[in-house]
Amino acid sequence: MNEKHGGRWLYNDAIPERRVSQTRNRNRTAVSQTSSLDPNTFRTDFVRFAVDLGVLRFGAFTTKAGRLSPYFFNAGLFNSGAAVARLADFYAQALLSSGVEFDMLYGPAYKGIPLVTALAIALAARGRDVPFAFNRKEAKDHGEGGSLVGAPLEGRVIIIDDVISAGTSVRESVHMIQSARATPAAVLIALDRMERAGADDALSPHSAVQDVTKTYGMPVVSIASLNDIMTLLEKDSAFGEHRDAVAAYRTKYGVI
């Protein structure tokens, strides 16, 4: 079945339709765990969590760039209250484990809005109550006006998103934060694909994440990366059939 996923993925050639009842049962199972996370294993735990919810899938997927990818990550499928709460706990663990100092959070529209809200709640539950803000795609010309919603942008700001592809969202976020005379401190994402851009005969030497770090001089913190996906595939025999395909893809398009 062909599917369109947020403009990034055009075809799904490997995953059959699942009945709604099956998906709901799987979601309940995946998020029924306690919210505590092991700081030593949370990255691979996140990969397994994403697989359990169907957010991370293995098969054959044609990307918008025309590549045949053996896996597909769609954060839009974190689509229940319990799933988003668990996701936010992973974001919180990744951020606090990174050691990056910050004063507030910022989520670019549209996916960043629920992510930044959920993360602020998760951090508050851990005793770190910080302000957050997000933007509107279209500036409001009545009421309070403007394009920013929430707390004023001040101090060291963490930008929250699901993934980094072209880096457009990061560029716009950095501009908005700097325009407010605040400081972009880091970008926090769910998955780093560790993948080079460009045509096969003209691949960039860097990934989109590396380009962000180089361009803006700030770290990109991810809950997990392609390396963590490979760790799961290598250690869990249930996913062994996909290991070679993902490893070959990493060899061809991946960065160190």
Secondary structure as UniProt FT lines:
FT   STRAND          2..5
FT   TURN            6..8
FT   STRAND          9..12
FT   HELIX           20..30
FT   TURN            39..41
FT   HELIX           42..52
FT   TURN            53..54
FT   STRAND          56..63
FT   TURN            64..65
FT   STRAND          68..73
FT   HELIX           75..77
FT   HELIX           81..98
FT   STRAND          104..107
FT   TURN            109..111
FT   HELIX           112..125
FT   TURN            126..127
FT   STRAND          132..140
FT   TURN            143..144
FT   STRAND          146..150
FT   STRAND          156..160
FT   HELIX           168..179
FT   TURN            180..181
FT   STRAND          183..192
FT   STRAND          195..196
FT   TURN            200..201
FT   HELIX           208..216
FT   STRAND          220..225
FT   HELIX           226..235
FT   HELIX           237..239
FT   HELIX           240..253
//
